């Protein structure tokens, strides 16, 4: 990216104001770097989101297994059986 900006500066048409040419090329290179950094940040956020979704799905699977089998239900300490509901 940077090399193309520098090459564009030296290959610009004759008669152009060198200050404006340099500013133009510098802004172009900065714009490309900003876009690159935003893309990298978006990709990192997407990866974190995928990881969080996987963890949530694993947690849901464990919860459903416990709910289906009754594991994790309160136990009656005297009998060791699941406690009856108070309803």
N, C-alpha and C positions, 0 to 999 in steps of 0.2 A: 504494500500500500504506500508506504513512505517513499519508496524508490520511484514509483510512478509519479508521485507529486513532484519530486525533485526533477525527474526527467521532463515532465510537462513544463516546469519553470524554464529549463534551458532550451526546450524546443518550441516555446511560445513564439508567435509571429514577431518579426522585428517592428520596432516603432511603438510597442506597447510600453506603458509606464511600468518600470520594474517594481515599484512599490506596490502597485495594485496587483501585479502578477504574483508577487510573493504573498500578499495577503490572501489572494484567491486560492492559491495552492495550499497555504497553511490552513485556511478554513476547510478546504476539502479533506485534507488529511485528518484534521481534528474531528470532522463530521464522521468519517469512516471509523475512527477509534471509538467515538461515542456509540455509534451503532453496534460495533463489536462488543463493547462492554455491556450494553443493554441486552444483547442477544445472550451473552454468557450468563448474565444475571437471571434471565427468563428461563434458560435451560436448567440452572441450578434450582430455581424455585419449582420447576416442573418435576425434577427428580425428588425433591423433598416431599412434594405432594403425592407422588407415587408411593414413596416409602410410608407415608402416613396412612394412605388408603390400604396398603397391604397389612399394616399393623391393626387397623380398624377391622378389616375382614377377619383376621386371625382372632381378634378379641370377640367378635360376634360369633364366630364358629364355636369358640370355647364356651361362651355364654349359652348358646342354644343347646350344646351338648349337656351342660349342667342342668338347664331347665327341663330338658327332655327326660333325663335320668333321675332328677331329684337330687343330684349331688349338690352340695352346698346349701341344702335346705336346713333350717334349724332342727336340731335333734332334741328329743326328750331325753334328758340325762339319765333318768331312771331306767328307761327301757332300751335306749339306743336307737329307737325308731324315729322317723321323721315326726316332728311335732304336729299336732292337729291345729288347724287354723282356729282362730278365736271367733269366727263368724258363726 
